[in-house]
Amino acid sequence: MKRFTYLFVVAAMLLGLFFSPLTASPAAAESTCGDTYTVLKGDYIAKISQKCNVTVDTIRKANPEIKDLNLIYPGQVIRLKVDASVPTPTPTPTTPATSGTYTVVRGDYLSAIAKRFNTTVTDILKVNPEIKNASLIYVGQVIKLPAGVSTPTTGTPSTPAGMSITLSTRTAKVGAQVEVKVTGFPANKDVDFRLGKEGSAYSVAVDAKTDANGAATVKVTIPNSANVNEKWVVKVLTTELAKVVEITSPTITISN
């Protein structure tokens, strides 16, 4: 009996296989030719050109983003006719020439830097496209300077009328403190005392405020980065006035 039942089930399965309606196989993927064509597996530009009755040169002109016509992939949509609405690749703009760099120190802002180097904020922004907001620069940021800017005077500059700067010493060792005093500045204004190697970016900045007579005194420390026989200077400048007032000290020679 069990053997009969088993044979019956097998026979039923075979009959169902032969007489059940066949499921239609999915239609092969197709792509039609029109204004655009979707690349299929096995396609290449010459084949598409023949299939859609367009020249390879037309396909190249209509698809300027395709740099190598031998590199196309299934699913990629390519244009089959040149359309005026297709954007032409914009050439990468060239950055204007530069002439050195400047490292931002605390209290700096672009208009003051521009004035210091006898240039404009607009020209500085042109050579520093990464600066999106002219009001946002940070201490330690290195900015490029436009070509043709003039370098500020260092060493012993001409002293503006009524202003003076004095040093407690003209020679100092690494780690030593030098007292710097200025007079003749605007009264009760924030100022920076900036110490740095002559002709280079300033590496030390000390806050101060002038008194009612426009005088201020601070002590600056010669940093470990200074080397024997180098010439260092202190620049004192206002940090809250639209028109910067500044003065630079005589040189300090680094000694043993």
LUMVEXDREN-306048 format. One line per 4 residues: number of its first residue (from 0); their letters; for each residue x, y, z of N, C-alpha, C, CB. Coordinates in steps of 0.001 Angstrom, whole numbers. Glycine has a CB too. Layout:
N
NUM	A	X/Y/Z/X/Y/Z/X/Y/Z/X/Y/Z | ...
This chain:
256
0	MKRF	831/-1206/0/0/0/0/865/1257/0/-940/6/1217 | 1926/1254/886/2805/2415/935/3517/2619/-384/3816/2268/2054 | 3892/1495/-1030/4588/1590/-2317/3673/2195/-3360/5082/207/-2780 | 2399/1838/-3337/1438/2365/-4295/1252/3877/-4097/89/1632/-4158
4	TYLF	1153/4276/-2824/961/5705/-2545/2153/6519/-3038/751/5938/-1037 | 3360/6024/-2823/4572/6727/-3255/4589/6897/-4773/5829/5966/-2792 | 4250/5825/-5489/4241/5902/-6959/3185/6879/-7451/3991/4514/-7570 | 2081/6948/-6744/1009/7857/-7145/1452/9313/-7006/-253/7602/-6304
8	VVAA	2116/9609/-5898/2569/10988/-5672/3584/11402/-6722/3175/11136/-4269 | 4541/10546/-7035/5547/10853/-8055/4884/11101/-9390/6567/9716/-8177 | 3897/10238/-9719/3223/10397/-11017/2483/11724/-11081/2243/9234/-11268 | 1861/12097/-9972/1120/13368/-9950/2056/14552/-10144/351/13521/-8629
12	MLLG	3239/14479/-9517/4190/15579/-9656/4670/15708/-11092/5381/15378/-8723 | 4911/14579/-11741/5372/14630/-13127/4293/15185/-14042/5795/13241/-13601 | 3045/14781/-13809/1951/15287/-14641/1793/16797/-14457/628/14564/-14297 | 1946/17248/-13195/1831/18682/-12943/2915/19469/-13648/1883/18959/-11460
16	LFFS	4096/18881/-13718/5208/19568/-14375/4959/19731/-15851/6501/18819/-14157 | 4434/18664/-16478/4244/18703/-17937/3033/19511/-18355/4114/17304/-18479 | 2016/19543/-17519/773/20167/-17964/492/21524/-17319/-367/19248/-17686 | 1363/21971/-16361/1148/23310/-15783/1510/24372/-16796/1979/23502/-14492
20	PLTA	832/25517/-16805/1146/26586/-17784/2547/27119/-17551/118/27746/-17692 | 3270/27342/-18629/4639/27857/-18567/4626/29340/-18246/5380/27604/-19891 | 5510/29739/-17339/5645/31164/-17009/6499/31837/-18062/6263/31362/-15598 | 6015/32924/-18576/6748/33630/-19636/8048/34171/-19068/5894/34785/-20241
24	SPAA	9158/33944/-19744/10444/34473/-19312/10455/35967/-19513/11607/33812/-20075 | 11088/36673/-18615/11095/38138/-18735/11736/38572/-20037/11836/38776/-17553 | 11208/39637/-20577/11731/40148/-21841/13148/40639/-21637/10840/41280/-22397 | 13954/40416/-22602/15332/40888/-22519/15336/42401/-22429/16161/40410/-23736
28	AEST	16274/42903/-21628/16374/44352/-21474/16670/44996/-22817/17463/44722/-20449 | 15986/46095/-23092/16181/46802/-24346/16385/48284/-24063/14983/46583/-25296 | 17024/48944/-24977/17186/50377/-24888/16934/50959/-26264/18594/50759/-24358 | 16058/51971/-26332/15699/52559/-27616/16542/53785/-27900/14218/52920/-27646
32	CGDT	16629/54121/-29157/17382/55295/-29588/16449/56497/-29646/18051/55052/-30968 | 16844/57553/-29040/16076/58786/-29075/17046/59936/-28883/14954/58799/-27987 | 16670/60892/-28044/17626/61941/-27709/18741/61382/-26831/16920/63110/-27002 | 18382/60321/-26068/19380/59663/-25217/19317/58160/-25427/19155/60010/-23722
36	YTVL	20325/57487/-24922/20385/56024/-25019/21016/55495/-23736/21201/55558/-26288 | 20393/54438/-23176/20924/53823/-21969/21802/52638/-22346/19783/53381/-21028 | 23032/52667/-21935/24009/51652/-22314/23621/50294/-21740/25414/52051/-21837 | 23690/49241/-22590/23426/47875/-22171/24728/47101/-22052/22477/47181/-23153
40	KGDY	24672/45962/-21382/25835/45104/-21276/26273/44671/-22679/25529/43872/-20384 | 27541/44826/-22958/28063/44458/-24264/28080/45597/-25254/27270/43345/-24822 | 27509/46735/-24874/27519/47899/-25762/28900/48547/-25800/26469/48923/-25314 | 29189/49184/-26923/30348/50048/-27058/29951/51155/-28020/31618/49259/-27563
44	IAKI	30704/52237/-28038/30273/53433/-28760/30025/53167/-30243/31307/54523/-28608 | 30926/52437/-30890/30743/52167/-32325/29455/51385/-32574/31951/51386/-32886 | 29153/50441/-31676/27941/49639/-31815/26701/50515/-31657/27926/48498/-30782 | 26737/51411/-30651/25605/52326/-30425/25460/53278/-31604/25794/53128/-29109
48	SQKC	26599/53721/-32145/26588/54619/-33302/25855/53983/-34483/28024/54986/-33709 | 26174/52713/-34745/25521/52016/-35854/24046/51756/-35552/26237/50694/-36147 | 23760/51329/-34317/22385/50996/-33945/21472/52214/-34026/22345/50410/-32538 | 21978/53366/-33604/21134/54558/-33527/21351/55521/-34690/21388/55277/-32230
52	NVTV	22190/55119/-35641/22402/55904/-36859/22891/57322/-36556/21113/55967/-37668 | 23875/57410/-35652/24548/58679/-35376/26040/58435/-35467/24152/59255/-33970 | 26776/59482/-35726/28219/59311/-35845/28875/59295/-34466/28823/60428/-36710 | 30025/58655/-34414/30789/58636/-33162/31164/60054/-32759/32058/57764/-33304
56	DTIR	31467/60897/-33747/31848/62271/-33446/30690/63039/-32812/32318/62979/-34715 | 29449/62769/-33256/28284/63416/-32662/28127/63006/-31205/27015/63071/-33450 | 28321/61689/-30950/28230/61209/-29562/29299/61875/-28705/28380/59667/-29502 | 30500/62014/-29249/31593/62637/-28493/31258/64091/-28157/32913/62566/-29293
60	KANP	30750/64842/-29151/30426/66251/-28927/29252/66423/-27968/30112/66929/-30249 | 28292/65482/-28013/27107/65589/-27169/27380/65175/-25729/25992/64744/-27737 | 28531/64506/-25502/28849/64011/-24157/30272/64409/-23779/28681/62469/-24083 | 30524/65709/-23606/31888/66167/-23322/32442/65646/-21997/31923/67670/-23315
64	EIKD	31537/65192/-21100/32015/64670/-19814/32659/63288/-19956/30861/64598/-18818 | 32402/62603/-21086/33026/61292/-21317/34401/61532/-21923/32141/60382/-22257 | 35435/61393/-21121/36792/61689/-21569/37373/60566/-22421/37688/61943/-20375 | 36930/59326/-22198/37437/58183/-22959/36232/57406/-23476/38376/57267/-22080
68	LNLI	36005/57443/-24798/34835/56783/-25379/34887/55269/-25234/34711/57146/-26841 | 36035/54732/-24880/36135/53289/-24666/35680/52881/-23270/37561/52829/-24892 | 35410/53873/-22434/35013/53582/-21056/33574/54015/-20823/35953/54283/-20056 | 32650/53139/-21120/31246/53346/-20799/30770/52123/-20042/30387/53593/-22084
72	YPGQ	29648/52245/-19341/29208/51157/-18476/27694/50976/-18597/29610/51431/-17006 | 27192/49738/-18341/25749/49474/-18411/24985/50389/-17468/25450/48005/-18074 | 23874/50943/-17972/23063/51853/-17183/23412/53310/-17402/23200/51525/-15742 | 24560/53559/-18024/24961/54939/-18288/24070/55534/-19371/26450/55012/-18709
76	VIRL	23614/56762/-19167/22763/57446/-20147/23638/58405/-20946/21577/58211/-19446 | 23651/58210/-22256/24436/59094/-23112/23500/59826/-24071/25516/58294/-23897 | 23887/61024/-24413/23092/61819/-25345/23477/61466/-26780/23288/63336/-25085 | 22461/61491/-27654/22686/61114/-29049/22641/62295/-30004/21670/60100/-29471
80	KVDA	22389/63462/-29471/22446/64639/-30331/22975/65816/-29522/21048/64964/-30933 | 23650/66690/-30230/24231/67850/-29583/23110/68818/-29252/25308/68522/-30480 | 23012/69164/-27974/21959/70057/-27507/22615/71306/-26934/21049/69358/-26443 | 22108/72459/-27301/22694/73709/-26819/22594/73822/-25306/22009/74902/-27474
84	SVPT	21649/73038/-24717/21475/73125/-23272/22522/72333/-22504/20105/72644/-22893 | 23287/71520/-23197/24324/70748/-22521/25439/71699/-22109/24869/69605/-23436 | 25751/71798/-20831/26764/72762/-20395/28147/72402/-20906/26787/72851/-18882 | 28850/73406/-21341/30235/73220/-21756/31122/73274/-20527/30662/74292/-22797
88	PTPT	32025/72312/-20363/32882/72317/-19173/33586/73666/-19000/33923/71189/-19261 | 33503/74215/-17811/34123/75504/-17521/35595/75308/-17200/33406/76210/-16355 | 36471/76007/-17899/37896/75839/-17594/38196/76267/-16172/38759/76639/-18574 | 39094/75539/-15527/39476/75863/-14162/40207/77205/-14139/40361/74745/-13560
92	PTTP	39700/78166/-13340/40364/79476/-13310/41765/79365/-12716/39528/80485/-12503 | 42651/80151/-13252/44017/80143/-12732/44115/81124/-11567/45043/80507/-13850 | 44840/80741/-10542/45026/81604/-9382/46075/82664/-9704/45442/80778/-8136 | 45793/83924/-9393/46771/84981/-9662/48112/84682/-8993/46236/86336/-9181
96	ATSG	49168/85281/-9538/50511/85060/-8994/50614/85624/-7580/51579/85703/-9904 | 51476/85002/-6796/51673/85443/-5422/53121/85851/-5197/51272/84338/-4438 | 53367/86493/-4068/54743/86877/-3736/54962/86690/-2239/55035/88353/-4158 | 55063/85446/-1826/55314/85152/-427/54045/84929/366/56096/86256/188
100	TYTV	54223/84700/1662/53095/84420/2546/53212/85255/3816/53028/82914/2891 | 52114/85248/4575/52088/85940/5864/51329/85066/6846/51432/87362/5747 | 51863/84907/8058/51207/84105/9085/50420/85023/10020/52244/83268/9881 | 49143/84755/10150/48256/85596/10947/48585/85455/12430/46783/85230/10685
104	VRGD	48654/86582/13126/48838/86587/14575/47603/87205/15216/50130/87367/14982 | 47477/87034/16501/46293/87517/17200/46148/89021/17030/46359/87155/18686 | 44925/89436/16745/44643/90855/16545/44659/91262/15080/45638/91682/17304 | 45104/90354/14198/45138/90673/12772/43736/90653/12171/46043/89687/12027
108	YLSA	43547/91440/11150/42374/91351/10291/42826/91741/8895/41196/92271/10800 | 42080/91323/7881/42563/91435/6506/42826/92864/6068/41579/90812/5576 | 41986/93789/6490/42206/95167/6036/43522/95713/6583/41036/96073/6469 | 43872/95327/7829/45144/95784/8408/46322/95130/7691/45200/95469/9923
112	IAKR	46175/93831/7370/47243/93138/6637/47417/93758/5253/46932/91624/6513 | 46293/94056/4598/46349/94669/3267/47082/96002/3316/44934/94865/2702 | 46769/96795/4339/47426/98095/4471/48919/97918/4723/46787/98911/5610 | 49245/96938/5566/50647/96708/5926/51488/96376/4702/50754/95582/6951
116	FNTT	50896/95652/3751/51628/95230/2562/51271/96057/1329/51361/93770/2289 | 50595/97186/1550/50255/98101/449/49494/97398/-675/51522/98736/-114 | 48466/96632/-278/47615/95968/-1256/46167/96159/-798/47983/94435/-1405 | 45238/95369/-1355/43831/95490/-986/43297/94145/-516/42999/96015/-2171
120	VTDI	42198/94206/243/41549/92969/700/41091/92146/-502/40342/93289/1627 | 40585/92822/-1525/40118/92122/-2732/41244/91319/-3370/39548/93124/-3752 | 42425/91918/-3471/43549/91210/-4095/44025/90053/-3217/44713/92181/-4362 | 43961/90204/-1896/44337/89107/-1005/43365/87945/-1168/44366/89581/466
124	LKVN	42070/88241/-1260/41063/87187/-1417/41215/86459/-2753/39654/87779/-1304 | 41664/87181/-3786/41835/86541/-5093/42876/85433/-5051/42229/87574/-6136 | 43936/85626/-4250/44994/84607/-4202/44775/83629/-3045/46372/85276/-4067 | 43685/83825/-2301/43335/82908/-1208/41859/82527/-1328/43628/83557/188
128	PEIK	41467/81811/-2399/40048/81501/-2618/39436/80665/-1508/39880/80781/-3923 | 40274/80027/-675/39735/79230/428/39152/80095/1537/40814/78336/997 | 39481/81400/1547/38912/82312/2540/37549/82776/2019/39870/83542/2816 | 36486/82208/2583/35134/82520/2116/34564/83763/2788/34214/81339/2363
132	NASL	35063/84068/3987/34571/85232/4733/35774/86064/5151/33720/84801/5986 | 35858/87277/4615/37021/88139/4890/37138/88487/6367/36931/89421/4071 | 36066/88309/7126/36106/88642/8548/36562/87465/9407/34740/89109/9008 | 36727/86282/8782/37085/85089/9545/38469/84594/9159/36051/83982/9328
136	IYVG	39486/85062/9872/40828/84515/9762/41272/84166/11174/41823/85525/9068 | 42241/83265/11286/42599/82778/12615/44106/82819/12828/42079/81356/12819 | 44493/82859/14095/45906/82916/14468/46624/81665/13943/46066/83035/16017 | 47761/81871/13300/48529/80763/12738/48194/80462/11292/48311/79541/13551
140	QVIK	47113/81034/10771/46730/80818/9374/47772/81447/8446/45319/81411/9092 | 48170/80707/7437/49134/81211/6460/48371/81677/5233/50190/80121/6083 | 48482/82944/4912/47792/83472/3740/48825/83905/2710/46862/84658/4123 | 48467/83716/1451/49355/84117/359/49181/85614/93/49062/83287/-933
144	LPAG	50268/86235/-328/50244/87664/-624/50263/87862/-2139/51449/88393/46 | 49503/88829/-2645/49468/89072/-4093/50843/89460/-4628/48455/90171/-4422 | 51057/89149/-5893/52326/89519/-6531/52477/91033/-6543/52405/88958/-7973 | 53705/91484/-6309/53996/92905/-6398/53787/93685/-5126/53179/93496/-7442
148	VSTP	53399/93005/-4018/53211/93767/-2783/54562/94202/-2252/52451/92933/-1721 | 54568/95287/-1522/55812/95767/-931/55942/95239/487/55872/97308/-944 | 57135/94836/856/57385/94294/2186/57506/95416/3194/58650/93433/2194 | 56840/95277/4337/56942/96339/5346/58375/96508/5822/56031/96037/6538
152	TTGT	58695/97704/6216/60028/97974/6737/60215/97326/8084/60275/99467/6837 | 61368/96690/8318/61680/96136/9629/62970/96781/10103/61806/94573/9584 | 63434/96393/11288/64650/96979/11817/64318/98285/12507/65687/97197/10707 | 64908/99389/12054/64686/100694/12678/63926/101586/11700/66038/101356/13099
156	PSTP	62585/101587/11776/61805/102386/10830/61790/103845/11259/60366/101848/10716 | 61296/104697/10369/61124/106094/10753/60032/106162/11813/60768/106989/9515 | 60251/106985/12844/59314/107061/13964/58241/108108/13685/60057/107391/15274 | 56949/107713/13714/55887/108702/13513/56016/109823/14539/54492/108037/13612
160	AGMS	55596/110991/14150/55713/112164/15038/55043/111901/16376/55091/113411/14377 | 55778/112150/17453/55223/112024/18789/55212/110628/19352/53867/112535/18792 | 55640/109620/18569/55642/108242/19056/57071/107768/19245/54889/107310/18082 | 57257/106901/20236/58586/106342/20441/58473/104936/21004/59418/107233/21379
164	ITLS	59543/104145/20815/59602/102792/21355/61024/102572/21882/59214/101712/20262 | 61142/102043/23089/62456/101796/23676/62536/100372/24194/62747/102794/24808 | 63761/99815/24178/64026/98458/24655/64947/98514/25871/64655/97589/23531 | 64777/97581/26794/65652/97534/27960/67036/97024/27588/65043/96654/29046
168	TRTA	67137/96316/26453/68430/95807/25976/68348/95577/24478/68829/94492/26713 | 69522/95622/23817/69581/95362/22378/70171/93985/22094/70408/96445/21671 | 70564/93248/23147/71049/91870/22989/70372/91025/24063/72631/91786/23102 | 70002/89808/23712/69311/88947/24672/69490/87488/24301/67818/89297/24740
172	KVGA	69504/86631/25317/69604/85191/25112/68207/84592/24961/70362/84521/26284 | 68185/83353/24459/66923/82618/24395/66381/82463/25810/67112/81224/23713 | 65100/82747/26002/64472/82647/27311/64533/83920/28121/65100/81558/28079 | 65341/84892/27679/65465/86150/28425/64259/87038/28147/66778/86890/28050
176	QVEV	63976/87937/29088/62893/88894/28931/63448/90263/28554/62062/88986/30220 | 62741/90909/27644/63111/92255/27209/61925/93165/27486/63515/92287/25685 | 62192/94254/28200/61124/95218/28486/60983/96181/27312/61413/95998/29804 | 59756/96359/26870/59471/97229/25726/58488/98310/26176/58893/96408/24514
180	KVTG	58816/99552/25876/57953/100662/26269/57640/101532/25062/58613/101501/27379 | 56367/101891/24912/55960/102802/23835/55271/104020/24447/55012/102084/22815 | 55407/105129/23769/54713/106358/24176/54158/107025/22916/55681/107337/24960 | 53187/107916/23128/52626/108670/22003/51539/107940/21245/53706/109028/21059
184	FPAN	51068/106790/21747/49970/106062/21098/48633/106688/21487/49997/104555/21487 | 47550/106355/20779/46225/106800/21211/45961/106331/22649/45125/106264/20247 | 45336/107157/23444/45113/106842/24857/44036/105778/25045/44727/108101/25617 | 44260/104938/26047/43267/103938/26471/42809/103019/25329/42058/104640/27063
188	KDVD	43763/102522/24551/43455/101637/23427/44181/100305/23599/43849/102297/22082 | 43543/99222/23120/44180/97903/23130/45295/97884/22093/43143/96773/22847 | 46436/97336/22491/47575/97217/21570/48183/95829/21705/48648/98317/21853 | 48896/95408/20664/49649/94161/20675/51136/94472/20611/49229/93247/19498
192	FRLG	51918/93751/21401/53369/93773/21287/53760/92455/20619/54077/93960/22701 | 54265/92512/19404/54558/91315/18620/56054/91179/18399/53823/91354/17273 | 56560/90038/18808/57994/89765/18706/58237/88727/17631/58567/89287/20058 | 59232/88973/16770/59540/88001/15724/60882/88274/15081/58459/88005/14669
196	KEGS	61380/87281/14369/62637/87428/13646/62463/88481/12561/63095/86074/13035 | 63454/89329/12387/63380/90402/11396/63107/89832/10006/64683/91224/11389 | 62083/90345/9356/61734/89908/8014/60856/88685/7961/62954/89645/7257 | 60489/88105/9127/59651/86907/9171/58357/87201/9923/60405/85733/9836
200	AYSV	57480/86182/9972/56227/86342/10706/56508/86454/12202/55272/85161/10422 | 55656/87168/12894/55818/87331/14339/55374/86068/15056/55018/88549/14850 | 56136/85644/16062/55863/84384/16746/55376/84561/18175/57090/83539/16748 | 55464/85761/18727/55012/86024/20093/54133/87269/20070/56224/86205/21076
204	AVDA	53005/87201/20772/52122/88373/20869/51691/88543/22313/50878/88227/19937 | 51808/89769/22817/51432/90077/24199/50398/91201/24174/52688/90484/25058 | 49293/90997/24902/48242/92016/25007/48655/93139/25946/46934/91387/25492 | 48178/94324/25626/48396/95454/26542/47352/96519/26238/49853/96039/26404
208	KTDA	47345/97561/27055/46431/98679/26836/47179/99957/27199/45108/98526/27683 | 47065/100944/26373/47743/102215/26661/47021/102938/27803/47793/103117/25386 | 47791/103740/28501/47182/104504/29596/46616/105820/29061/48219/104778/30722 | 46237/106682/29969/45622/107960/29572/46575/108849/28792/45133/108706/30796
212	NGAA	47873/108573/28905/48868/109358/28176/49339/108666/26890/50062/109633/29074 | 48740/107513/26567/49129/106801/25345/50402/105994/25497/49298/107773/24224 | 50760/105620/26738/51974/104838/26975/51608/103425/27427/52873/105528/28032 | 52505/102474/27152/52313/101092/27601/53674/100427/27694/51368/100299/26636
216	TVKV	53813/99514/28671/55067/98797/28869/54774/97316/29110/55867/99401/30057 | 55502/96427/28424/55364/94983/28651/56742/94347/28599/54413/94330/27597 | 56816/93089/29034/58023/92297/28889/57747/91146/27932/58514/91773/30262 | 58591/90998/26923/58457/89895/25972/59607/88929/26201/58442/90411/24494
220	TIPN	59340/87637/25982/60352/86605/26207/60872/86083/24878/59778/85449/27049 | 62193/86022/24735/62799/85487/23506/62502/83981/23449/64366/85765/23463 | 61829/83496/22400/61412/82085/22361/62559/81134/22019/60296/81906/21351 | 62319/79853/22246/63328/78826/21965/63644/78701/20479/62860/77487/22493
224	SANV	62772/79213/19634/63004/79107/18187/64069/80088/17701/61702/79349/17430 | 64471/81034/18542/65482/82026/18150/66872/81382/18132/65463/83244/19121 | 67711/81804/17208/69076/81301/17074/70085/82424/17296/69284/80663/15688 | 71247/82033/17764/72314/82997/18048/72633/83818/16801/73583/82272/18552
228	NEKW	72812/85116/16996/73168/86108/15964/71982/86531/15100/74257/85549/15073 | 70815/85945/15314/69644/86420/14572/69230/87797/15088/68465/85414/14697 | 68565/88550/14213/68043/89863/14577/66526/89758/14750/68412/90935/13496 | 66039/90137/15918/64606/90103/16194/64104/91521/16461/64297/89176/17401
232	VVKV	62820/91749/16203/62228/93068/16422/60889/92925/17141/62046/93818/15079 | 60436/94009/17739/59117/94066/18370/58287/95102/17632/59223/94412/19896 | 57112/94686/17186/56195/95640/16557/55029/95851/17515/55694/95128/15147 | 54684/97108/17741/53553/97448/18600/52497/98107/17713/53987/98398/19791
236	LTTE	51255/97618/17810/50201/98171/16969/48859/98127/17677/50120/97418/15650 | 47989/99059/17297/46637/99082/17846/45830/97953/17210/45953/100465/17600 | 44853/97428/17961/44054/96300/17448/42567/96610/17389/44272/95074/18309 | 42163/97813/17757/40727/98121/17755/40381/99349/16916/40249/98333/19174
240	LAKV	41369/99887/16214/41113/101060/15379/41069/100656/13914/42189/102143/15608 | 40160/101267/13158/40068/100964/11734/41375/101331/11029/38881/101716/11095 | 41985/102437/11443/43271/102847/10899/44352/102455/11901/43301/104387/10600 | 45137/101443/11550/46115/100887/12479/47245/101874/12747/46681/99579/11933
244	VEIT	47596/102007/14017/48757/102798/14435/49812/101811/14896/48392/103836/15577 | 51013/101901/14359/52029/100912/14708/53422/101524/14685/51963/99722/13755 | 54326/100852/15364/55721/101259/15391/56559/100004/15589/55992/102317/16519 | 57757/99998/15007/58643/98839/15115/59927/99235/15835/58963/98257/13715
248	SPTI	60396/98349/16691/61568/98620/17512/62867/98483/16737/61590/97698/18696 | 63959/98947/17328/65283/98580/16800/65455/97067/16942/66439/99353/17553 | 66483/96521/16325/66692/95070/16373/67278/94631/17713/67615/94631/15234 | 66934/93385/18068/67506/92716/19240/68370/91579/18714/66383/92184/20233
252	TISN	69654/91573/19038/70542/90518/18578/70521/89374/19575/71976/91047/18383 | 70287/88164/19086/70259/86988/19958/71702/86582/20275/69473/85802/19287 | 71995/86474/21569/73370/86188/21999/73458/84806/22626/73863/87253/22996 | 74709/84354/22891/74938/83064/23546/74506/83128/25010/76426/82658/23443
